[in-house]
Amino acid sequence: MGFIKDKTIGIICFAIGLMTLLGTRGLSITTKGTGFGPGAFPLVVGSGLMVLSIFLVIRSCLAKNEIDQTKKSLKFLYKPFMILLLTSLYIGLILFLGFLVSTILFIFVMTRFFGERSTKINALFSVSLGLLIEVVFVVGLKLPLPTGYVLEILGIG
């Protein structure tokens, strides 16, 4: 059973990594004078997710004992997979929900993932940091951030 789950998870994560790469293919990887461009981070995240998912599928195919293989795979690959998966979802959510809402959700989930169990502290931290980042970029640096399709349709963004 674990054998099939690992293959399925690997294929799904590969597809998410591929969608991340395809969704950001028009963004430049480098820019003159600043080094990394807007396409560099999604390229690293999408590629990393694809590489790890290939590794998971190969490992599940070579496993002799499905139960031992599942435990080793999930223990070894759980955190890298989750980080890349959540980051890929965050990149995709920015287009739909906008920068601020996506960032608050991303920070909330990531801090929860890394150990903060108090929902109140987690929510306060996520909202505070998300608003701080928004203010720094929009007010301080005068850079426009994505408002998101959903918020524009609802007339909020």
Chimera marker file (.cmm) of the C-alpha trace (Angstrom):
<marker_set name="trace">
<marker id="1" x="0.000" y="0.000" z="0.000" r="1" g="1" b="0" radius="0.5"/>
<marker id="2" x="2.798" y="2.424" z="0.895" r="1" g="1" b="0" radius="0.5"/>
<marker id="3" x="4.465" y="1.591" z="-2.400" r="1" g="1" b="0" radius="0.5"/>
<marker id="4" x="1.501" y="2.907" z="-4.382" r="1" g="1" b="0" radius="0.5"/>
<marker id="5" x="1.170" y="5.972" z="-2.160" r="1" g="1" b="0" radius="0.5"/>
<marker id="6" x="4.819" y="6.945" z="-2.671" r="1" g="1" b="0" radius="0.5"/>
<marker id="7" x="4.522" y="6.606" z="-6.436" r="1" g="1" b="0" radius="0.5"/>
<marker id="8" x="1.300" y="8.646" z="-6.451" r="1" g="1" b="0" radius="0.5"/>
<marker id="9" x="2.761" y="11.347" z="-4.222" r="1" g="1" b="0" radius="0.5"/>
<marker id="10" x="5.865" y="11.449" z="-6.412" r="1" g="1" b="0" radius="0.5"/>
<marker id="11" x="3.842" y="11.854" z="-9.591" r="1" g="1" b="0" radius="0.5"/>
<marker id="12" x="1.613" y="14.543" z="-8.063" r="1" g="1" b="0" radius="0.5"/>
<marker id="13" x="4.607" y="16.500" z="-6.751" r="1" g="1" b="0" radius="0.5"/>
<marker id="14" x="6.342" y="16.190" z="-10.114" r="1" g="1" b="0" radius="0.5"/>
<marker id="15" x="3.241" y="17.653" z="-11.775" r="1" g="1" b="0" radius="0.5"/>
<marker id="16" x="3.146" y="20.548" z="-9.280" r="1" g="1" b="0" radius="0.5"/>
<marker id="17" x="6.840" y="21.244" z="-9.907" r="1" g="1" b="0" radius="0.5"/>
<marker id="18" x="6.256" y="21.157" z="-13.649" r="1" g="1" b="0" radius="0.5"/>
<marker id="19" x="3.259" y="23.505" z="-13.329" r="1" g="1" b="0" radius="0.5"/>
<marker id="20" x="5.434" y="25.886" z="-11.311" r="1" g="1" b="0" radius="0.5"/>
<marker id="21" x="8.061" y="25.900" z="-14.067" r="1" g="1" b="0" radius="0.5"/>
<marker id="22" x="5.496" y="26.293" z="-16.841" r="1" g="1" b="0" radius="0.5"/>
<marker id="23" x="3.572" y="28.975" z="-14.970" r="1" g="1" b="0" radius="0.5"/>
<marker id="24" x="6.656" y="31.137" z="-14.536" r="1" g="1" b="0" radius="0.5"/>
<marker id="25" x="8.413" y="30.433" z="-17.841" r="1" g="1" b="0" radius="0.5"/>
<marker id="26" x="7.990" y="34.009" z="-19.070" r="1" g="1" b="0" radius="0.5"/>
<marker id="27" x="9.819" y="35.484" z="-16.077" r="1" g="1" b="0" radius="0.5"/>
<marker id="28" x="13.476" y="36.312" z="-16.513" r="1" g="1" b="0" radius="0.5"/>
<marker id="29" x="15.925" y="34.339" z="-14.409" r="1" g="1" b="0" radius="0.5"/>
<marker id="30" x="18.475" y="37.140" z="-14.237" r="1" g="1" b="0" radius="0.5"/>
<marker id="31" x="18.235" y="40.898" z="-14.498" r="1" g="1" b="0" radius="0.5"/>
<marker id="32" x="20.880" y="43.432" z="-15.277" r="1" g="1" b="0" radius="0.5"/>
<marker id="33" x="22.418" y="44.985" z="-12.217" r="1" g="1" b="0" radius="0.5"/>
<marker id="34" x="20.476" y="43.005" z="-9.620" r="1" g="1" b="0" radius="0.5"/>
<marker id="35" x="21.506" y="39.430" z="-10.384" r="1" g="1" b="0" radius="0.5"/>
<marker id="36" x="18.549" y="37.162" z="-9.762" r="1" g="1" b="0" radius="0.5"/>
<marker id="37" x="15.355" y="37.949" z="-11.596" r="1" g="1" b="0" radius="0.5"/>
<marker id="38" x="11.754" y="37.128" z="-10.731" r="1" g="1" b="0" radius="0.5"/>
<marker id="39" x="11.964" y="33.696" z="-12.378" r="1" g="1" b="0" radius="0.5"/>
<marker id="40" x="14.964" y="32.420" z="-10.383" r="1" g="1" b="0" radius="0.5"/>
<marker id="41" x="13.153" y="31.392" z="-7.190" r="1" g="1" b="0" radius="0.5"/>
<marker id="42" x="10.277" y="29.544" z="-8.920" r="1" g="1" b="0" radius="0.5"/>
<marker id="43" x="12.856" y="27.804" z="-11.118" r="1" g="1" b="0" radius="0.5"/>
<marker id="44" x="14.739" y="26.506" z="-8.080" r="1" g="1" b="0" radius="0.5"/>
<marker id="45" x="11.564" y="25.476" z="-6.241" r="1" g="1" b="0" radius="0.5"/>
<marker id="46" x="9.936" y="23.773" z="-9.240" r="1" g="1" b="0" radius="0.5"/>
<marker id="47" x="13.130" y="21.989" z="-10.251" r="1" g="1" b="0" radius="0.5"/>
<marker id="48" x="13.831" y="20.901" z="-6.684" r="1" g="1" b="0" radius="0.5"/>
<marker id="49" x="10.337" y="19.498" z="-6.294" r="1" g="1" b="0" radius="0.5"/>
<marker id="50" x="10.658" y="17.608" z="-9.580" r="1" g="1" b="0" radius="0.5"/>
<marker id="51" x="14.050" y="16.139" z="-8.623" r="1" g="1" b="0" radius="0.5"/>
<marker id="52" x="12.835" y="15.024" z="-5.192" r="1" g="1" b="0" radius="0.5"/>
<marker id="53" x="9.682" y="13.502" z="-6.680" r="1" g="1" b="0" radius="0.5"/>
<marker id="54" x="11.726" y="11.529" z="-9.222" r="1" g="1" b="0" radius="0.5"/>
<marker id="55" x="13.903" y="10.317" z="-6.365" r="1" g="1" b="0" radius="0.5"/>
<marker id="56" x="10.800" y="9.208" z="-4.439" r="1" g="1" b="0" radius="0.5"/>
<marker id="57" x="9.336" y="7.299" z="-7.393" r="1" g="1" b="0" radius="0.5"/>
<marker id="58" x="12.647" y="5.539" z="-8.141" r="1" g="1" b="0" radius="0.5"/>
<marker id="59" x="13.120" y="4.703" z="-4.489" r="1" g="1" b="0" radius="0.5"/>
<marker id="60" x="9.615" y="3.246" z="-4.257" r="1" g="1" b="0" radius="0.5"/>
<marker id="61" x="10.205" y="1.138" z="-7.384" r="1" g="1" b="0" radius="0.5"/>
<marker id="62" x="13.452" y="-0.301" z="-6.013" r="1" g="1" b="0" radius="0.5"/>
<marker id="63" x="12.066" y="-1.080" z="-2.554" r="1" g="1" b="0" radius="0.5"/>
<marker id="64" x="11.890" y="-4.719" z="-1.518" r="1" g="1" b="0" radius="0.5"/>
<marker id="65" x="9.913" y="-4.225" z="1.643" r="1" g="1" b="0" radius="0.5"/>
<marker id="66" x="7.065" y="-1.765" z="1.132" r="1" g="1" b="0" radius="0.5"/>
<marker id="67" x="6.571" y="-0.928" z="4.817" r="1" g="1" b="0" radius="0.5"/>
<marker id="68" x="10.263" y="-0.251" z="5.516" r="1" g="1" b="0" radius="0.5"/>
<marker id="69" x="10.556" y="1.716" z="2.274" r="1" g="1" b="0" radius="0.5"/>
<marker id="70" x="7.558" y="3.893" z="3.115" r="1" g="1" b="0" radius="0.5"/>
<marker id="71" x="8.896" y="4.718" z="6.565" r="1" g="1" b="0" radius="0.5"/>
<marker id="72" x="12.362" y="5.566" z="5.229" r="1" g="1" b="0" radius="0.5"/>
<marker id="73" x="11.042" y="7.620" z="2.298" r="1" g="1" b="0" radius="0.5"/>
<marker id="74" x="8.601" y="9.642" z="4.338" r="1" g="1" b="0" radius="0.5"/>
<marker id="75" x="11.065" y="10.202" z="7.163" r="1" g="1" b="0" radius="0.5"/>
<marker id="76" x="13.869" y="11.211" z="4.814" r="1" g="1" b="0" radius="0.5"/>
<marker id="77" x="11.854" y="13.274" z="2.328" r="1" g="1" b="0" radius="0.5"/>
<marker id="78" x="8.964" y="14.651" z="4.376" r="1" g="1" b="0" radius="0.5"/>
<marker id="79" x="10.359" y="18.081" z="5.250" r="1" g="1" b="0" radius="0.5"/>
<marker id="80" x="11.998" y="18.853" z="1.877" r="1" g="1" b="0" radius="0.5"/>
<marker id="81" x="8.831" y="17.752" z="0.070" r="1" g="1" b="0" radius="0.5"/>
<marker id="82" x="6.579" y="19.807" z="2.299" r="1" g="1" b="0" radius="0.5"/>
<marker id="83" x="8.723" y="22.924" z="2.007" r="1" g="1" b="0" radius="0.5"/>
<marker id="84" x="8.881" y="22.715" z="-1.781" r="1" g="1" b="0" radius="0.5"/>
<marker id="85" x="5.221" y="21.750" z="-2.095" r="1" g="1" b="0" radius="0.5"/>
<marker id="86" x="4.024" y="24.575" z="0.151" r="1" g="1" b="0" radius="0.5"/>
<marker id="87" x="6.290" y="27.068" z="-1.613" r="1" g="1" b="0" radius="0.5"/>
<marker id="88" x="4.990" y="25.961" z="-5.019" r="1" g="1" b="0" radius="0.5"/>
<marker id="89" x="1.415" y="26.304" z="-3.819" r="1" g="1" b="0" radius="0.5"/>
<marker id="90" x="2.267" y="29.744" z="-2.413" r="1" g="1" b="0" radius="0.5"/>
<marker id="91" x="3.644" y="30.871" z="-5.771" r="1" g="1" b="0" radius="0.5"/>
<marker id="92" x="0.459" y="29.683" z="-7.476" r="1" g="1" b="0" radius="0.5"/>
<marker id="93" x="-1.825" y="31.229" z="-4.867" r="1" g="1" b="0" radius="0.5"/>
<marker id="94" x="-0.263" y="34.663" z="-5.341" r="1" g="1" b="0" radius="0.5"/>
<marker id="95" x="-1.862" y="34.856" z="-8.784" r="1" g="1" b="0" radius="0.5"/>
<marker id="96" x="-5.328" y="34.050" z="-7.430" r="1" g="1" b="0" radius="0.5"/>
<marker id="97" x="-5.465" y="35.486" z="-3.910" r="1" g="1" b="0" radius="0.5"/>
<marker id="98" x="-2.850" y="38.212" z="-4.204" r="1" g="1" b="0" radius="0.5"/>
<marker id="99" x="0.412" y="38.748" z="-2.373" r="1" g="1" b="0" radius="0.5"/>
<marker id="100" x="-0.881" y="39.726" z="1.051" r="1" g="1" b="0" radius="0.5"/>
<marker id="101" x="-3.460" y="36.963" z="1.563" r="1" g="1" b="0" radius="0.5"/>
<marker id="102" x="-1.152" y="34.296" z="0.100" r="1" g="1" b="0" radius="0.5"/>
<marker id="103" x="1.789" y="35.432" z="2.206" r="1" g="1" b="0" radius="0.5"/>
<marker id="104" x="-0.242" y="35.398" z="5.423" r="1" g="1" b="0" radius="0.5"/>
<marker id="105" x="-1.509" y="31.878" z="4.638" r="1" g="1" b="0" radius="0.5"/>
<marker id="106" x="1.986" y="30.696" z="3.666" r="1" g="1" b="0" radius="0.5"/>
<marker id="107" x="3.603" y="32.049" z="6.828" r="1" g="1" b="0" radius="0.5"/>
<marker id="108" x="0.814" y="30.574" z="8.963" r="1" g="1" b="0" radius="0.5"/>
<marker id="109" x="1.182" y="27.097" z="7.447" r="1" g="1" b="0" radius="0.5"/>
<marker id="110" x="4.997" y="27.162" z="7.485" r="1" g="1" b="0" radius="0.5"/>
<marker id="111" x="5.265" y="28.287" z="11.118" r="1" g="1" b="0" radius="0.5"/>
<marker id="112" x="2.723" y="25.613" z="12.045" r="1" g="1" b="0" radius="0.5"/>
<marker id="113" x="4.756" y="23.063" z="10.091" r="1" g="1" b="0" radius="0.5"/>
<marker id="114" x="7.967" y="24.028" z="11.900" r="1" g="1" b="0" radius="0.5"/>
<marker id="115" x="6.503" y="23.686" z="15.351" r="1" g="1" b="0" radius="0.5"/>
<marker id="116" x="4.386" y="26.638" z="16.518" r="1" g="1" b="0" radius="0.5"/>
<marker id="117" x="1.214" y="25.000" z="17.809" r="1" g="1" b="0" radius="0.5"/>
<marker id="118" x="-0.569" y="28.030" z="19.263" r="1" g="1" b="0" radius="0.5"/>
<marker id="119" x="-3.088" y="29.196" z="16.663" r="1" g="1" b="0" radius="0.5"/>
<marker id="120" x="-3.355" y="32.685" z="18.201" r="1" g="1" b="0" radius="0.5"/>
<marker id="121" x="0.407" y="33.282" z="18.217" r="1" g="1" b="0" radius="0.5"/>
<marker id="122" x="0.719" y="31.801" z="14.758" r="1" g="1" b="0" radius="0.5"/>
<marker id="123" x="-2.084" y="33.981" z="13.366" r="1" g="1" b="0" radius="0.5"/>
<marker id="124" x="-0.726" y="37.122" z="15.010" r="1" g="1" b="0" radius="0.5"/>
<marker id="125" x="2.772" y="36.444" z="13.693" r="1" g="1" b="0" radius="0.5"/>
<marker id="126" x="1.527" y="35.618" z="10.183" r="1" g="1" b="0" radius="0.5"/>
<marker id="127" x="-0.671" y="38.702" z="9.862" r="1" g="1" b="0" radius="0.5"/>
<marker id="128" x="1.984" y="40.996" z="11.367" r="1" g="1" b="0" radius="0.5"/>
<marker id="129" x="4.793" y="39.720" z="9.159" r="1" g="1" b="0" radius="0.5"/>
<marker id="130" x="2.584" y="39.689" z="6.049" r="1" g="1" b="0" radius="0.5"/>
<marker id="131" x="1.505" y="43.298" z="6.632" r="1" g="1" b="0" radius="0.5"/>
<marker id="132" x="5.091" y="44.350" z="7.380" r="1" g="1" b="0" radius="0.5"/>
<marker id="133" x="6.330" y="42.837" z="4.125" r="1" g="1" b="0" radius="0.5"/>
<marker id="134" x="3.459" y="44.472" z="2.203" r="1" g="1" b="0" radius="0.5"/>
<marker id="135" x="4.216" y="47.896" z="3.726" r="1" g="1" b="0" radius="0.5"/>
<marker id="136" x="7.949" y="47.609" z="3.044" r="1" g="1" b="0" radius="0.5"/>
<marker id="137" x="7.415" y="46.746" z="-0.611" r="1" g="1" b="0" radius="0.5"/>
<marker id="138" x="4.406" y="48.928" z="-1.447" r="1" g="1" b="0" radius="0.5"/>
<marker id="139" x="5.038" y="51.993" z="0.711" r="1" g="1" b="0" radius="0.5"/>
<marker id="140" x="8.788" y="51.881" z="1.273" r="1" g="1" b="0" radius="0.5"/>
<marker id="141" x="10.039" y="50.578" z="-2.057" r="1" g="1" b="0" radius="0.5"/>
<marker id="142" x="7.020" y="51.717" z="-4.118" r="1" g="1" b="0" radius="0.5"/>
<marker id="143" x="6.745" y="48.337" z="-5.836" r="1" g="1" b="0" radius="0.5"/>
<marker id="144" x="3.366" y="47.012" z="-6.938" r="1" g="1" b="0" radius="0.5"/>
<marker id="145" x="2.478" y="43.568" z="-5.652" r="1" g="1" b="0" radius="0.5"/>
<marker id="146" x="-0.066" y="41.205" z="-7.201" r="1" g="1" b="0" radius="0.5"/>
<marker id="147" x="-3.622" y="41.695" z="-5.946" r="1" g="1" b="0" radius="0.5"/>
<marker id="148" x="-4.902" y="38.392" z="-7.297" r="1" g="1" b="0" radius="0.5"/>
<marker id="149" x="-7.660" y="37.463" z="-9.699" r="1" g="1" b="0" radius="0.5"/>
<marker id="150" x="-10.161" y="36.442" z="-7.055" r="1" g="1" b="0" radius="0.5"/>
<marker id="151" x="-9.812" y="39.700" z="-5.116" r="1" g="1" b="0" radius="0.5"/>
<marker id="152" x="-10.087" y="41.746" z="-8.320" r="1" g="1" b="0" radius="0.5"/>
<marker id="153" x="-13.264" y="39.914" z="-9.312" r="1" g="1" b="0" radius="0.5"/>
<marker id="154" x="-14.743" y="40.517" z="-5.857" r="1" g="1" b="0" radius="0.5"/>
<marker id="155" x="-13.726" y="44.186" z="-6.107" r="1" g="1" b="0" radius="0.5"/>
<marker id="156" x="-11.437" y="43.969" z="-3.059" r="1" g="1" b="0" radius="0.5"/>
<marker id="157" x="-8.036" y="44.193" z="-4.792" r="1" g="1" b="0" radius="0.5"/>
<link id1="1" id2="2" r="1" g="1" b="0" radius="0.2"/>
<link id1="2" id2="3" r="1" g="1" b="0" radius="0.2"/>
<link id1="3" id2="4" r="1" g="1" b="0" radius="0.2"/>
<link id1="4" id2="5" r="1" g="1" b="0" radius="0.2"/>
<link id1="5" id2="6" r="1" g="1" b="0" radius="0.2"/>
<link id1="6" id2="7" r="1" g="1" b="0" radius="0.2"/>
<link id1="7" id2="8" r="1" g="1" b="0" radius="0.2"/>
<link id1="8" id2="9" r="1" g="1" b="0" radius="0.2"/>
<link id1="9" id2="10" r="1" g="1" b="0" radius="0.2"/>
<link id1="10" id2="11" r="1" g="1" b="0" radius="0.2"/>
<link id1="11" id2="12" r="1" g="1" b="0" radius="0.2"/>
<link id1="12" id2="13" r="1" g="1" b="0" radius="0.2"/>
<link id1="13" id2="14" r="1" g="1" b="0" radius="0.2"/>
<link id1="14" id2="15" r="1" g="1" b="0" radius="0.2"/>
<link id1="15" id2="16" r="1" g="1" b="0" radius="0.2"/>
<link id1="16" id2="17" r="1" g="1" b="0" radius="0.2"/>
<link id1="17" id2="18" r="1" g="1" b="0" radius="0.2"/>
<link id1="18" id2="19" r="1" g="1" b="0" radius="0.2"/>
<link id1="19" id2="20" r="1" g="1" b="0" radius="0.2"/>
<link id1="20" id2="21" r="1" g="1" b="0" radius="0.2"/>
<link id1="21" id2="22" r="1" g="1" b="0" radius="0.2"/>
<link id1="22" id2="23" r="1" g="1" b="0" radius="0.2"/>
<link id1="23" id2="24" r="1" g="1" b="0" radius="0.2"/>
<link id1="24" id2="25" r="1" g="1" b="0" radius="0.2"/>
<link id1="25" id2="26" r="1" g="1" b="0" radius="0.2"/>
<link id1="26" id2="27" r="1" g="1" b="0" radius="0.2"/>
<link id1="27" id2="28" r="1" g="1" b="0" radius="0.2"/>
<link id1="28" id2="29" r="1" g="1" b="0" radius="0.2"/>
<link id1="29" id2="30" r="1" g="1" b="0" radius="0.2"/>
<link id1="30" id2="31" r="1" g="1" b="0" radius="0.2"/>
<link id1="31" id2="32" r="1" g="1" b="0" radius="0.2"/>
<link id1="32" id2="33" r="1" g="1" b="0" radius="0.2"/>
<link id1="33" id2="34" r="1" g="1" b="0" radius="0.2"/>
<link id1="34" id2="35" r="1" g="1" b="0" radius="0.2"/>
<link id1="35" id2="36" r="1" g="1" b="0" radius="0.2"/>
<link id1="36" id2="37" r="1" g="1" b="0" radius="0.2"/>
<link id1="37" id2="38" r="1" g="1" b="0" radius="0.2"/>
<link id1="38" id2="39" r="1" g="1" b="0" radius="0.2"/>
<link id1="39" id2="40" r="1" g="1" b="0" radius="0.2"/>
<link id1="40" id2="41" r="1" g="1" b="0" radius="0.2"/>
<link id1="41" id2="42" r="1" g="1" b="0" radius="0.2"/>
<link id1="42" id2="43" r="1" g="1" b="0" radius="0.2"/>
<link id1="43" id2="44" r="1" g="1" b="0" radius="0.2"/>
<link id1="44" id2="45" r="1" g="1" b="0" radius="0.2"/>
<link id1="45" id2="46" r="1" g="1" b="0" radius="0.2"/>
<link id1="46" id2="47" r="1" g="1" b="0" radius="0.2"/>
<link id1="47" id2="48" r="1" g="1" b="0" radius="0.2"/>
<link id1="48" id2="49" r="1" g="1" b="0" radius="0.2"/>
<link id1="49" id2="50" r="1" g="1" b="0" radius="0.2"/>
<link id1="50" id2="51" r="1" g="1" b="0" radius="0.2"/>
<link id1="51" id2="52" r="1" g="1" b="0" radius="0.2"/>
<link id1="52" id2="53" r="1" g="1" b="0" radius="0.2"/>
<link id1="53" id2="54" r="1" g="1" b="0" radius="0.2"/>
<link id1="54" id2="55" r="1" g="1" b="0" radius="0.2"/>
<link id1="55" id2="56" r="1" g="1" b="0" radius="0.2"/>
<link id1="56" id2="57" r="1" g="1" b="0" radius="0.2"/>
<link id1="57" id2="58" r="1" g="1" b="0" radius="0.2"/>
<link id1="58" id2="59" r="1" g="1" b="0" radius="0.2"/>
<link id1="59" id2="60" r="1" g="1" b="0" radius="0.2"/>
<link id1="60" id2="61" r="1" g="1" b="0" radius="0.2"/>
<link id1="61" id2="62" r="1" g="1" b="0" radius="0.2"/>
<link id1="62" id2="63" r="1" g="1" b="0" radius="0.2"/>
<link id1="63" id2="64" r="1" g="1" b="0" radius="0.2"/>
<link id1="64" id2="65" r="1" g="1" b="0" radius="0.2"/>
<link id1="65" id2="66" r="1" g="1" b="0" radius="0.2"/>
<link id1="66" id2="67" r="1" g="1" b="0" radius="0.2"/>
<link id1="67" id2="68" r="1" g="1" b="0" radius="0.2"/>
<link id1="68" id2="69" r="1" g="1" b="0" radius="0.2"/>
<link id1="69" id2="70" r="1" g="1" b="0" radius="0.2"/>
<link id1="70" id2="71" r="1" g="1" b="0" radius="0.2"/>
<link id1="71" id2="72" r="1" g="1" b="0" radius="0.2"/>
<link id1="72" id2="73" r="1" g="1" b="0" radius="0.2"/>
<link id1="73" id2="74" r="1" g="1" b="0" radius="0.2"/>
<link id1="74" id2="75" r="1" g="1" b="0" radius="0.2"/>
<link id1="75" id2="76" r="1" g="1" b="0" radius="0.2"/>
<link id1="76" id2="77" r="1" g="1" b="0" radius="0.2"/>
<link id1="77" id2="78" r="1" g="1" b="0" radius="0.2"/>
<link id1="78" id2="79" r="1" g="1" b="0" radius="0.2"/>
<link id1="79" id2="80" r="1" g="1" b="0" radius="0.2"/>
<link id1="80" id2="81" r="1" g="1" b="0" radius="0.2"/>
<link id1="81" id2="82" r="1" g="1" b="0" radius="0.2"/>
<link id1="82" id2="83" r="1" g="1" b="0" radius="0.2"/>
<link id1="83" id2="84" r="1" g="1" b="0" radius="0.2"/>
<link id1="84" id2="85" r="1" g="1" b="0" radius="0.2"/>
<link id1="85" id2="86" r="1" g="1" b="0" radius="0.2"/>
<link id1="86" id2="87" r="1" g="1" b="0" radius="0.2"/>
<link id1="87" id2="88" r="1" g="1" b="0" radius="0.2"/>
<link id1="88" id2="89" r="1" g="1" b="0" radius="0.2"/>
<link id1="89" id2="90" r="1" g="1" b="0" radius="0.2"/>
<link id1="90" id2="91" r="1" g="1" b="0" radius="0.2"/>
<link id1="91" id2="92" r="1" g="1" b="0" radius="0.2"/>
<link id1="92" id2="93" r="1" g="1" b="0" radius="0.2"/>
<link id1="93" id2="94" r="1" g="1" b="0" radius="0.2"/>
<link id1="94" id2="95" r="1" g="1" b="0" radius="0.2"/>
<link id1="95" id2="96" r="1" g="1" b="0" radius="0.2"/>
<link id1="96" id2="97" r="1" g="1" b="0" radius="0.2"/>
<link id1="97" id2="98" r="1" g="1" b="0" radius="0.2"/>
<link id1="98" id2="99" r="1" g="1" b="0" radius="0.2"/>
<link id1="99" id2="100" r="1" g="1" b="0" radius="0.2"/>
<link id1="100" id2="101" r="1" g="1" b="0" radius="0.2"/>
<link id1="101" id2="102" r="1" g="1" b="0" radius="0.2"/>
<link id1="102" id2="103" r="1" g="1" b="0" radius="0.2"/>
<link id1="103" id2="104" r="1" g="1" b="0" radius="0.2"/>
<link id1="104" id2="105" r="1" g="1" b="0" radius="0.2"/>
<link id1="105" id2="106" r="1" g="1" b="0" radius="0.2"/>
<link id1="106" id2="107" r="1" g="1" b="0" radius="0.2"/>
<link id1="107" id2="108" r="1" g="1" b="0" radius="0.2"/>
<link id1="108" id2="109" r="1" g="1" b="0" radius="0.2"/>
<link id1="109" id2="110" r="1" g="1" b="0" radius="0.2"/>
<link id1="110" id2="111" r="1" g="1" b="0" radius="0.2"/>
<link id1="111" id2="112" r="1" g="1" b="0" radius="0.2"/>
<link id1="112" id2="113" r="1" g="1" b="0" radius="0.2"/>
<link id1="113" id2="114" r="1" g="1" b="0" radius="0.2"/>
<link id1="114" id2="115" r="1" g="1" b="0" radius="0.2"/>
<link id1="115" id2="116" r="1" g="1" b="0" radius="0.2"/>
<link id1="116" id2="117" r="1" g="1" b="0" radius="0.2"/>
<link id1="117" id2="118" r="1" g="1" b="0" radius="0.2"/>
<link id1="118" id2="119" r="1" g="1" b="0" radius="0.2"/>
<link id1="119" id2="120" r="1" g="1" b="0" radius="0.2"/>
<link id1="120" id2="121" r="1" g="1" b="0" radius="0.2"/>
<link id1="121" id2="122" r="1" g="1" b="0" radius="0.2"/>
<link id1="122" id2="123" r="1" g="1" b="0" radius="0.2"/>
<link id1="123" id2="124" r="1" g="1" b="0" radius="0.2"/>
<link id1="124" id2="125" r="1" g="1" b="0" radius="0.2"/>
<link id1="125" id2="126" r="1" g="1" b="0" radius="0.2"/>
<link id1="126" id2="127" r="1" g="1" b="0" radius="0.2"/>
<link id1="127" id2="128" r="1" g="1" b="0" radius="0.2"/>
<link id1="128" id2="129" r="1" g="1" b="0" radius="0.2"/>
<link id1="129" id2="130" r="1" g="1" b="0" radius="0.2"/>
<link id1="130" id2="131" r="1" g="1" b="0" radius="0.2"/>
<link id1="131" id2="132" r="1" g="1" b="0" radius="0.2"/>
<link id1="132" id2="133" r="1" g="1" b="0" radius="0.2"/>
<link id1="133" id2="134" r="1" g="1" b="0" radius="0.2"/>
<link id1="134" id2="135" r="1" g="1" b="0" radius="0.2"/>
<link id1="135" id2="136" r="1" g="1" b="0" radius="0.2"/>
<link id1="136" id2="137" r="1" g="1" b="0" radius="0.2"/>
<link id1="137" id2="138" r="1" g="1" b="0" radius="0.2"/>
<link id1="138" id2="139" r="1" g="1" b="0" radius="0.2"/>
<link id1="139" id2="140" r="1" g="1" b="0" radius="0.2"/>
<link id1="140" id2="141" r="1" g="1" b="0" radius="0.2"/>
<link id1="141" id2="142" r="1" g="1" b="0" radius="0.2"/>
<link id1="142" id2="143" r="1" g="1" b="0" radius="0.2"/>
<link id1="143" id2="144" r="1" g="1" b="0" radius="0.2"/>
<link id1="144" id2="145" r="1" g="1" b="0" radius="0.2"/>
<link id1="145" id2="146" r="1" g="1" b="0" radius="0.2"/>
<link id1="146" id2="147" r="1" g="1" b="0" radius="0.2"/>
<link id1="147" id2="148" r="1" g="1" b="0" radius="0.2"/>
<link id1="148" id2="149" r="1" g="1" b="0" radius="0.2"/>
<link id1="149" id2="150" r="1" g="1" b="0" radius="0.2"/>
<link id1="150" id2="151" r="1" g="1" b="0" radius="0.2"/>
<link id1="151" id2="152" r="1" g="1" b="0" radius="0.2"/>
<link id1="152" id2="153" r="1" g="1" b="0" radius="0.2"/>
<link id1="153" id2="154" r="1" g="1" b="0" radius="0.2"/>
<link id1="154" id2="155" r="1" g="1" b="0" radius="0.2"/>
<link id1="155" id2="156" r="1" g="1" b="0" radius="0.2"/>
<link id1="156" id2="157" r="1" g="1" b="0" radius="0.2"/>
</marker_set>
